[in-house]
Amino acid sequence: LSAKRMLRAMRLPEPEVMIQELRDQLARDTDMKELLFEGKYTTRFIKLLLQDEDPKVRQGALDLLVRRNYTTFELKNIDIVQKDVCMLARWSHTLSPTMAASEHHVAMETFADMG
């Protein structure tokens, strides 16, 4: 309850409204760089969208999470694939252009209706 009061005091929309706004932006193929530093979309909100019924929204949410966690790195080749109830993300990154690339793989289980 106090969180809602704080949001009203800061003149931000209710959490449900912000989640829907983010969902709509992810469904429209919004450039992730526009969303990367948008502070009103917290990691908690983004994680909720990993369970969305729209695969485009789920993939966009995972892409945004990876980018947020690696903001100090130069990211390359972010590849997200849905396999059954699991989304797989693979990317490479460097801390600076002079360092060697490092590659990562992440699997995130999603429970959205895949039918």
N, C-alpha and C positions, 0 to 999 in steps of 0.2 A: 504494500500500500504506500509506503513512504517513497518508493522508487517512482510510482506514478505521480505523486505530488512533486517530486524533483523534476520529472520530465515536463509537467505543466509549468512549473516555475521557469524552466529554461526555454519554454515555448516550443518544445519538440512534440511531434505527434505521439500518440499512444504507441507502444511497442508493436501491436498488431498491425497498425497502419504502416509503420516503418518496414516491417517484415514484408508486407504486401508490396510496398514500393520497390524494395530490393528484388523481390521475386519478379515483378513486372520488368525491371531493368535487365535482369539476367535472361529472361525469356526473349527479350528484344535484341540480344547480341550486343549489348552495350560494351564499349571498349573498357576492358578491365582497368586500364590506367585511370579512368575517370572515377572508378569506385574504390581504388586502392587506398586512398587516404581519406575517404569519406567517413569521418568519425562517428556519425550517428548509426552506421551499420556495424554493430559490434560483432566480434567473433561468435558470440552466442547466437545472434540472429542468423549469421551465415551458416553455422552448423545445423540449425533447424531446417534450413533449405536443402540439406543433404538428403532429407527424407521426402522431398517433394515428389509428386506424381509425374511431373514433367522432366524427362531426361535432360533436356537442355538446361533447365534450372539447376538440377543436381550437378551437372558437369560444370556449369558456371560457378556454382558455390565452391566446388572443390578447387577449381582454377584460382578463384579469389583467395581461398585459404592458403594455398601454396604461395601465391604472390605476396600475401601479407606476412607470412612467416619468413620469407626470403627477401625482404625489402632492401637490405643492405648488399645484396648480391646482384650480379648481372645474370638474369635467367634466360635460358635458351631452350628451345625444343620442349615446351610443355605439351605433353600428349596425355589425354584422358580418354579411357575406353571403358564402356559399361559391359561387364560380363556377368550374366545372370543377375544375382543380387549384390554384386561387388563392383565397385568402380576402381579402376586401376589408374594411377597417375605416375608418369615418369617425366623427369626433367633433368636438365644439367644446369649447373651454375658455376660462376667464378666470383671470387670476392672482388677481384679487379681484373681489368683486361690483360694484365701481364701474368696472372696465375693460371695454372692448369685447371681444366674443367673437372668438376666432380659430378657424378651422376647418382640420382636417387630414384627409388621406386617406392610407392606407397599403395597399399590396398585399403579401401574403406568399404565396409559392408553397409549397404543401404537396404532398407526394408520397404521401400515404396512399392506399390503394386506394379509389377513389370508387365502385366497383361495388356 
